[in-house]
Amino acid sequence: MFDPRIEKHLITDQGERIVDEVRKHWAATVSAVLELFGGIVVLLLSFFVPAQAWWVPALLGAAVTGHAIWRYFEQHTDRFVITNMRVFRVHGILSRRIATMPLARILDISVYKPIVGRIFGYGHFVFESAAQEQGLREIRYVGDPDERGLTIQRVIQQAGLRGAAGRGDQFGGAHLAPPMPPEPAASVTTAEPRRDDNPTAPVPEVRPAANPSGWDWLADAQRREDERLAQLRGEPSSAPEPFDPDRTNTAPIQLPR
């Protein structure tokens, strides 16, 4: 009943292990011990009161003593555990309560040490997390708070480095960019050779790509504008020039004699 049995709360199949198990500092039980001492004193008063009223201090002393014992074991079973995966708190005697928080959700840790705590070596932890977990907001009476705080920081740092290394191992330790899609290439077909007296080798016919490049679009726009002006003036439009892949005219040149 008074042993929280921390080991049964570990995720052993995932490799979880205890880094530190924090018990309450003895200062947390001082008030319970003083209450127990007061209850014993009240019990002893039953021997010095009249015989008709002995049950009054006896009943009151027993109630105070029982409450003090309950408080003492309540502090004794309150454990704060740091593992390589999370932090959690187990407390309660008859009804057991467990509060847990993954290391990745811890945003900030504040350590408060009062004057008495600095003298006797204890402090209080205040956790700032993304979800503000109830039961882990404040952990009181932590012995050697500076060393425990550094332990939590080391575990968080090691967990972050392991996570980054695991993500890098998926690509062999390097960040690989996705492959670039191939650019569309112009289709090339072979035209049938014309039958004439001087047969030549077939000339490949190059079709322009879907997206024109260079200044072809400007020449095409100028040609359409000239045709539009000729139609408005009533002039006959000239036939479009045949497509020449080499952009050269192979007609014979008439030279003056």
HUWOSUL-V390950 format. One record per residue. N is the residue number from 1. RES is the residue in three letters. SS is DSSP state (hx for helix, st for strand, lp for the rest). Layout:
n=N res=RES ss=SS
n=N res=RES ss=SS
This chain:
n=1 res=MET ss=lp
n=2 res=PHE ss=lp
n=3 res=ASP ss=lp
n=4 res=PRO ss=lp
n=5 res=ARG ss=lp
n=6 res=ILE ss=hx
n=7 res=GLU ss=hx
n=8 res=LYS ss=hx
n=9 res=HIS ss=hx
n=10 res=LEU ss=lp
n=11 res=ILE ss=lp
n=12 res=THR ss=hx
n=13 res=ASP ss=hx
n=14 res=GLN ss=hx
n=15 res=GLY ss=lp
n=16 res=GLU ss=lp
n=17 res=ARG ss=lp
n=18 res=ILE ss=st
n=19 res=VAL ss=st
n=20 res=ASP ss=st
n=21 res=GLU ss=st
n=22 res=VAL ss=st
n=23 res=ARG ss=st
n=24 res=LYS ss=st
n=25 res=HIS ss=lp
n=26 res=TRP ss=hx
n=27 res=ALA ss=hx
n=28 res=ALA ss=hx
n=29 res=THR ss=hx
n=30 res=VAL ss=hx
n=31 res=SER ss=hx
n=32 res=ALA ss=hx
n=33 res=VAL ss=hx
n=34 res=LEU ss=hx
n=35 res=GLU ss=hx
n=36 res=LEU ss=hx
n=37 res=PHE ss=hx
n=38 res=GLY ss=hx
n=39 res=GLY ss=hx
n=40 res=ILE ss=hx
n=41 res=VAL ss=hx
n=42 res=VAL ss=hx
n=43 res=LEU ss=hx
n=44 res=LEU ss=hx
n=45 res=LEU ss=hx
n=46 res=SER ss=hx
n=47 res=PHE ss=hx
n=48 res=PHE ss=lp
n=49 res=VAL ss=lp
n=50 res=PRO ss=lp
n=51 res=ALA ss=hx
n=52 res=GLN ss=hx
n=53 res=ALA ss=hx
n=54 res=TRP ss=hx
n=55 res=TRP ss=hx
n=56 res=VAL ss=hx
n=57 res=PRO ss=hx
n=58 res=ALA ss=hx
n=59 res=LEU ss=hx
n=60 res=LEU ss=hx
n=61 res=GLY ss=hx
n=62 res=ALA ss=hx
n=63 res=ALA ss=hx
n=64 res=VAL ss=hx
n=65 res=THR ss=hx
n=66 res=GLY ss=hx
n=67 res=HIS ss=hx
n=68 res=ALA ss=hx
n=69 res=ILE ss=hx
n=70 res=TRP ss=hx
n=71 res=ARG ss=hx
n=72 res=TYR ss=hx
n=73 res=PHE ss=hx
n=74 res=GLU ss=hx
n=75 res=GLN ss=hx
n=76 res=HIS ss=hx
n=77 res=THR ss=lp
n=78 res=ASP ss=lp
n=79 res=ARG ss=st
n=80 res=PHE ss=st
n=81 res=VAL ss=st
n=82 res=ILE ss=st
n=83 res=THR ss=st
n=84 res=ASN ss=lp
n=85 res=MET ss=lp
n=86 res=ARG ss=st
n=87 res=VAL ss=st
n=88 res=PHE ss=st
n=89 res=ARG ss=st
n=90 res=VAL ss=st
n=91 res=HIS ss=st
n=92 res=GLY ss=lp
n=93 res=ILE ss=lp
n=94 res=LEU ss=lp
n=95 res=SER ss=lp
n=96 res=ARG ss=lp
n=97 res=ARG ss=st
n=98 res=ILE ss=st
n=99 res=ALA ss=st
n=100 res=THR ss=st
n=101 res=MET ss=st
n=102 res=PRO ss=st
n=103 res=LEU ss=hx
n=104 res=ALA ss=hx
n=105 res=ARG ss=hx
n=106 res=ILE ss=st
n=107 res=LEU ss=st
n=108 res=ASP ss=st
n=109 res=ILE ss=st
n=110 res=SER ss=st
n=111 res=VAL ss=st
n=112 res=TYR ss=st
n=113 res=LYS ss=lp
n=114 res=PRO ss=lp
n=115 res=ILE ss=hx
n=116 res=VAL ss=hx
n=117 res=GLY ss=hx
n=118 res=ARG ss=hx
n=119 res=ILE ss=hx
n=120 res=PHE ss=hx
n=121 res=GLY ss=lp
n=122 res=TYR ss=st
n=123 res=GLY ss=st
n=124 res=HIS ss=st
n=125 res=PHE ss=st
n=126 res=VAL ss=st
n=127 res=PHE ss=st
n=128 res=GLU ss=st
n=129 res=SER ss=st
n=130 res=ALA ss=lp
n=131 res=ALA ss=lp
n=132 res=GLN ss=lp
n=133 res=GLU ss=lp
n=134 res=GLN ss=lp
n=135 res=GLY ss=lp
n=136 res=LEU ss=lp
n=137 res=ARG ss=lp
n=138 res=GLU ss=st
n=139 res=ILE ss=st
n=140 res=ARG ss=st
n=141 res=TYR ss=st
n=142 res=VAL ss=st
n=143 res=GLY ss=st
n=144 res=ASP ss=lp
n=145 res=PRO ss=hx
n=146 res=ASP ss=hx
n=147 res=GLU ss=hx
n=148 res=ARG ss=hx
n=149 res=GLY ss=hx
n=150 res=LEU ss=hx
n=151 res=THR ss=hx
n=152 res=ILE ss=hx
n=153 res=GLN ss=hx
n=154 res=ARG ss=hx
n=155 res=VAL ss=hx
n=156 res=ILE ss=hx
n=157 res=GLN ss=hx
n=158 res=GLN ss=hx
n=159 res=ALA ss=hx
n=160 res=GLY ss=hx
n=161 res=LEU ss=hx
n=162 res=ARG ss=hx
n=163 res=GLY ss=hx
n=164 res=ALA ss=hx
n=165 res=ALA ss=hx
n=166 res=GLY ss=hx
n=167 res=ARG ss=hx
n=168 res=GLY ss=hx
n=169 res=ASP ss=hx
n=170 res=GLN ss=lp
n=171 res=PHE ss=lp
n=172 res=GLY ss=lp
n=173 res=GLY ss=lp
n=174 res=ALA ss=lp
n=175 res=HIS ss=lp
n=176 res=LEU ss=lp
n=177 res=ALA ss=lp
n=178 res=PRO ss=lp
n=179 res=PRO ss=lp
n=180 res=MET ss=lp
n=181 res=PRO ss=lp
n=182 res=PRO ss=lp
n=183 res=GLU ss=lp
n=184 res=PRO ss=lp
n=185 res=ALA ss=lp
n=186 res=ALA ss=lp
n=187 res=SER ss=lp
n=188 res=VAL ss=st
n=189 res=THR ss=st
n=190 res=THR ss=st
n=191 res=ALA ss=lp
n=192 res=GLU ss=lp
n=193 res=PRO ss=lp
n=194 res=ARG ss=lp
n=195 res=ARG ss=lp
n=196 res=ASP ss=lp
n=197 res=ASP ss=lp
n=198 res=ASN ss=lp
n=199 res=PRO ss=lp
n=200 res=THR ss=lp
n=201 res=ALA ss=lp
n=202 res=PRO ss=lp
n=203 res=VAL ss=lp
n=204 res=PRO ss=st
n=205 res=GLU ss=st
n=206 res=VAL ss=st
n=207 res=ARG ss=lp
n=208 res=PRO ss=lp
n=209 res=ALA ss=lp
n=210 res=ALA ss=lp
n=211 res=ASN ss=lp
n=212 res=PRO ss=lp
n=213 res=SER ss=lp
n=214 res=GLY ss=lp
n=215 res=TRP ss=lp
n=216 res=ASP ss=hx
n=217 res=TRP ss=hx
n=218 res=LEU ss=hx
n=219 res=ALA ss=hx
n=220 res=ASP ss=hx
n=221 res=ALA ss=hx
n=222 res=GLN ss=hx
n=223 res=ARG ss=hx
n=224 res=ARG ss=hx
n=225 res=GLU ss=hx
n=226 res=ASP ss=hx
n=227 res=GLU ss=hx
n=228 res=ARG ss=hx
n=229 res=LEU ss=hx
n=230 res=ALA ss=hx
n=231 res=GLN ss=hx
n=232 res=LEU ss=hx
n=233 res=ARG ss=hx
n=234 res=GLY ss=lp
n=235 res=GLU ss=lp
n=236 res=PRO ss=lp
n=237 res=SER ss=lp
n=238 res=SER ss=lp
n=239 res=ALA ss=lp
n=240 res=PRO ss=lp
n=241 res=GLU ss=lp
n=242 res=PRO ss=lp
n=243 res=PHE ss=lp
n=244 res=ASP ss=lp
n=245 res=PRO ss=lp
n=246 res=ASP ss=lp
n=247 res=ARG ss=lp
n=248 res=THR ss=lp
n=249 res=ASN ss=lp
n=250 res=THR ss=lp
n=251 res=ALA ss=lp
n=252 res=PRO ss=lp
n=253 res=ILE ss=lp
n=254 res=GLN ss=lp
n=255 res=LEU ss=lp
n=256 res=PRO ss=lp
n=257 res=ARG ss=lp
